[in-house]
Amino acid sequence: MEKTAREKMLANEPYIALDPELERMQAQAQTFLHVFNSSLPSEIEKRREMIHALFGSIGQNFEVKPPFRCDYGCHIYAKENLFINYDCVILDCNTVYLGSNVLLAPKVQIYTAYHPLNPELRRSGLEMAAPIVIGNNVWIGGGAIVCPGVTIGDNTTIGAGSVVTKNMPANVSAAGNPCRVLKEV
């Protein structure tokens, strides 16, 4: 039996993003996010309930500041004490795992989605997506970009404006474009 587009997407295999099931899921998430991002500052509990419904799972004690953007939401799995600051984007075409005590500064971008390097394949509409894992006690500075397939180890800090193109070990401070380890902590 052939895999569905969603199954291919989650397996990091080429898939067509314009698949009807994926389009329906994405439209539902975007409608949900429109309400979330339009909520009043006083509607904290409403926003918490919406994130509980949107994410695949989320632990206790979290805050997601609007505006927030994602593709589906249901592929985001977070543990307790998550803080996502203003203007963050998580393209969750594959799974995004966020450990305990993760802090995402404003405008952090987490991208699981990517396109083939071959221009003919790109024109065909095929896309791919690789999972991202962010460990416990990680702080990602403002405007940083985490690329597809990256794992960031526990207790690591990623400097503002960094572009994380490869795995980062635990217990380090890293920054730059491309991001590189600056020192152990």
ABEGO torsion letter per residue (X at the ends): XBBBAAAAAAAGBBBBAABAAAAAAAAAAAAAAAAAAABBAAAAAAAAAAAAAABABBBBGBBBBOBBBBAAGAABBBBBGBBBBBGBBBBBABBBBBBBGBBBBBGBBBBABBBBABAAAAAAGBBBBBBBBBBBGBBBBBGBBBBBGBBBBBGBBBBBGBBBABBBBBGBBBBEOBBBBABBX
